[in-house]
Amino acid sequence: MPSRVLSLGHYQPSRVLTNADLSALVDTTDEWILRRVGIRTRHIAAEDETVADMGARAGAKALAAAGLDAGDIDLVVMATTTAKERSPNNAARVSAQLGIPTPAAFDVNAFCSGFTHALALADHAIAAGSATRALVVASEKFSDVTDWSDRSTCVLLGDGAGAAVVTGSQTSGISPVVWGSDPSMGRAVRLEPPSNLFAQDGQTVFRWVTTALPDIARRVCERAGVTPADLAGVVLHQANLRIIDPLIERIGAVNAVIARDVVDSGNTSAASIPLAFSKLVERGELPAGGPVLLLGFGGGLSYAGQVVACP
């Protein structure tokens, strides 16, 4: 059975960290941050707020938007890289908080492409008859793994969560996924001992993204049977504006609404796509049923993308 995205939801912590706030921590300025990455603010979770807590709040919003109860969900897939809690996994923790009774529940760790990987897995499960309705959640707490003395990375990162309800459908609303990776450059983005703090080789990532991703985006469109000019919206991983804007120009999505939530939310890794997508839908900026390109990319170096019908 084909599947479609039925609804979306998102959550961000109440604390907002501005560029002026960061200038008190490291040698930086609002002008430098805007020029380098285009970010004005980012949200920071409370010390006792977990990845699962944020994911559950985004998931509850998605369920409410779909008009479904927790018992209607039989699969929960959770994308996260920053969760401290390992077992039970965070999909199970979200399920417990939402009261989902007996779901298949597992986590996906694919860094910034985590949500689009998780969405593809939910789509595949429904197509195979292994699930009927899935909750796909992405949640990150990068404030726990940020080196607040490194101005090249601390200005980028934020916390938040996004979620989607995926259901079986008579017509396909999610195109076949295009996914892959370049493991030879996998350590260009990392969370590793002994520091266990986020680090990246920024120029390596920038070159890879701006050279490899336009062709990948066009392949996603081809598999969906659309051209870039047909797209109603484009939601790329919200890495920074220096990456998003050149990519959009090279993809050729000339008629699409472009997500630039990174300006207000920073880079929230796996959460960035559903967070930005949910906001666009909530504000009524995308037409219902219109084709929207989702493309996650980052650590691994991994990527995954599909075209979905806007809920």
Secondary structure, DSSP 8 states (H G I E B T S, - for coil): --EEEEEEEEE--SEEEEHHHHHTTSS--HHHHHHHT---EEEE--TT--HHHHHHHHHHHHHHHHT--GGG--EEEEE-S--S--SS-HHHHHHHHHT--S-EEEEE--GGGHHHHHHHHHHHHHHTTS-SEEEEEEEEEGGGS--TT-HHHHTTB-EEEEEEEEEE-SS--B---EEEE-GGGGGGEEEETTTTEEEE-HHHHHHHHHHHHHHHHHHHHHHHT--GGG-SEEEE--S-HHHHHHHHHHHT-TT-EE--THHHH-B-GGGHHHHHHHHHHHTT-S-TT-EEEEEEEETTTEEEEEEEE--
